């Protein structure tokens, strides 16, 4: 079994900010794909915003098992047709890992159906991520908590739907707390939101953060074939009903005709 992971990055700050460029000279996507690719059973590749179709063609997504998404400044530049494509693949069974400021990305907001807003502060303060459930597959290989010496603060309230599971809760030096690791399911696809990763700090070089992301990719992987007609919404004619029935009353549609969308 090989999990095909695709790391997507808007790839802006690494080219325009000297601090970020020094930490991630080849881009955040390359750093993440690098440690994923060293894992047995994971094949990692990358895609970026400037590429045609943002590197997310239908063919590319169809062969992706888990998509990792990192964005910050350029959320609005992501084409809506690509957002539809990504959300559709999640419903079909592709896993999605949304990292840090990806909480405001179009795909995550589409799949959550909420503003996904929060409080924030960029002060390089200390963060402690507490593992809420030590038996969860995503936290295996890390301790009871992960200590980051410098981080951007994200604080509650976090306007997302109630998750299936809260995996991590963060405490920040300034006093705020935040639900930093949340799981969801949309259709056949698993989603994990993981907060750490502000680009001016070397967070994705941290071995424990890397372990969480590796675990999340394995957790989000769906080994069964894609549920390609999950959103087809077919009209089932009377003569195709599981039990024999008769037409009663009028109808807007002819038998088998597609519904309104």
Secondary structure, 3 states (H helix, E strand, C coil): CCEEEEEEECCCHHHHCHHHHHHCCCCHHHHHHHHHHCCCCEEEEEEECCCHHHHCCHHHHHCCCEEEEECCCCHHHCCHHHHHHHHHHHHHCCEEEEEHHHHHCHHHHHHHCCCCCCEEEEEEEEEEEEECCCCCHHHCCCCCEEEEEEEEEEECCCCCCCCCEEEEEEEECCCCEEEEEEEEEECCEEEEEECCCCCCCCHHHCHHHHHHHHHHHHHHCCCCCCCCCCCCCCCCCHHHCCCCCCCCCCCCCCCCCCCCC
